[in-house]
Amino acid sequence: MTASKARRRGAAHPAGDAAGHEAGPGRLRRTVPADPARASAVRRLVTRHLARLRLPADQCDSAVLATDELFANAVRHACTGPRDTVTLTIEHTARTLRITLADRSPRLPRRRTADAAAESGRGLAIVAAVADDWGLAPPEPGSPGKRVWFTLRLWGAAP
């Protein structure tokens, strides 16, 4: 996917409430502290939500892995203070699963080439490898930051 194609795609606006909410069986939105210690809770949240949607285990695993990478990137590269948050949005239709992570930093992620000895720098490459599509979207008008999203085409769904 080209970078311009990635930037043209949009995503739902992240909720500002800390508790989050669900808007139907295929949608979940939660705002969590931008703290590396919250990564396991985010993985569990995604796993539980996708289990309720009865998605195949391999696709759930891919979605959890990609979400974990995007959450880690947001925490490491986009958050600067103890009050920063990341908003997770999961949207499910008959054909696709779309997961978006939003933060308040305007700093855009960029794909890097990590050498074999590097301990980091592979997050977006992992997302690109497990997702059918991924990209960047601006925040809602008047809001700071950005949204980074990926989609999985659900097995059995037409392309």
C-alpha positions in Angstrom: 0.0 0.0 0.0 1.3 3.4 -0.8 1.7 6.1 1.8 -0.8 8.4 0.0 -3.3 5.6 0.0 -2.8 5.1 3.7 -3.3 8.8 4.5 -6.5 9.0 2.5 -8.2 6.3 4.6 -10.1 7.5 7.7 -11.3 6.1 11.0 -13.9 6.8 13.6 -13.1 9.6 16.1 -11.8 8.3 19.4 -13.9 8.9 22.4 -12.6 11.2 25.1 -14.0 9.4 28.1 -11.7 7.3 30.1 -14.2 4.4 30.7 -14.9 4.0 27.0 -18.1 2.6 25.5 -19.5 0.0 23.1 -21.8 1.0 20.3 -23.2 -2.3 19.2 -21.8 -5.8 19.1 -19.1 -5.1 16.5 -17.8 -1.9 17.9 -15.7 -1.1 21.0 -14.0 2.1 22.0 -11.8 2.5 25.1 -9.4 5.1 26.2 -6.5 3.9 28.4 -3.5 5.5 30.0 -0.4 5.6 27.7 1.6 3.4 30.0 3.6 0.4 28.9 2.3 -1.5 31.9 -1.2 -1.3 30.3 -0.2 -3.3 27.2 -1.3 -6.6 28.7 -4.7 -5.1 29.6 -5.1 -3.8 26.1 -4.3 -7.3 24.6 -6.8 -8.9 27.0 -9.5 -6.4 26.0 -9.0 -7.0 22.3 -8.9 -10.8 22.8 -12.1 -10.8 24.8 -13.9 -8.5 22.3 -12.8 -10.6 19.3 -13.8 -13.8 21.0 -17.3 -12.5 21.4 -17.3 -11.8 17.6 -16.4 -15.4 17.0 -13.5 -14.7 14.7 -11.1 -17.4 13.7 -8.2 -17.8 16.2 -5.5 -17.0 13.6 -7.2 -13.7 12.8 -7.6 -12.9 16.5 -3.9 -13.6 17.0 -3.0 -11.3 14.1 -5.3 -8.5 15.4 -3.9 -8.7 18.9 -0.3 -8.7 17.7 -0.9 -5.7 15.4 -2.8 -3.8 18.2 0.0 -4.5 20.6 2.6 -3.1 18.2 0.6 0.0 17.6 0.0 0.5 21.3 3.7 0.1 22.0 4.5 2.7 19.3 2.0 5.2 20.6 3.4 4.9 24.2 7.0 5.0 23.2 7.0 7.6 20.4 3.9 9.8 20.8 3.2 10.1 24.5 5.2 12.6 26.6 3.5 12.8 30.0 1.8 10.8 32.7 -1.7 12.0 31.8 -1.4 11.0 28.1 -3.9 8.4 26.8 -4.4 6.2 23.8 -7.8 5.4 22.4 -8.5 2.0 21.0 -11.4 1.6 18.6 -12.5 -1.8 17.2 -15.0 -1.9 14.3 -16.3 -5.1 12.9 -18.4 -5.6 9.8 -19.4 -8.8 7.9 -16.2 -8.4 5.7 -13.6 -6.5 7.8 -12.1 -5.9 11.2 -10.6 -2.4 11.6 -8.7 -1.4 14.7 -7.6 2.1 15.3 -5.3 3.6 18.0 -5.4 7.3 18.5 -3.0 9.5 20.4 -2.6 13.3 20.9 0.8 13.6 19.3 1.0 15.0 15.7 4.3 13.1 15.3 3.7 10.5 12.5 5.0 7.0 12.7 7.4 5.9 10.1 8.4 2.5 9.0 12.1 1.8 9.7 14.5 -0.8 8.6 16.0 -2.4 11.7 19.3 -4.3 11.6 19.4 -7.8 12.9 20.8 -6.8 16.3 18.3 -4.0 17.0 15.9 -4.5 19.8 13.2 -2.2 18.3 12.2 -0.7 15.0 10.0 -3.5 13.6 6.5 -2.6 14.8 5.1 -1.1 11.6 6.7 -3.9 9.6 4.9 -6.4 11.8 1.6 -4.6 11.4 2.1 -4.5 7.6 3.0 -8.3 7.6 -0.1 -9.4 9.5 -2.7 -6.9 8.3 -4.4 -6.6 4.9 -4.1 -2.8 5.0 -2.9 -0.1 7.4 -2.4 3.6 7.4 -2.6 7.0 9.1 -5.6 9.3 9.5 -5.8 12.8 11.0 -7.7 13.4 14.1 -11.2 14.8 14.1 -11.2 18.5 13.3 -10.2 20.5 16.4 -8.5 17.6 18.1 -4.7 17.1 18.3 -2.9 14.0 17.3 -3.4 11.3 14.8 -4.9 7.8 14.3 -3.1 4.7 13.1 -5.2 1.9 11.9 -5.1 -1.5 10.3 -7.7 -3.8 8.7 -8.1 -7.5 8.3 -10.3 -8.9 5.6 -12.3 -11.6 7.4 -11.9 -15.1 6.0 -14.8 -16.1 3.8 -15.6 -12.5 3.0 -15.4 -11.2 -0.6 -12.5 -8.9 -1.3 
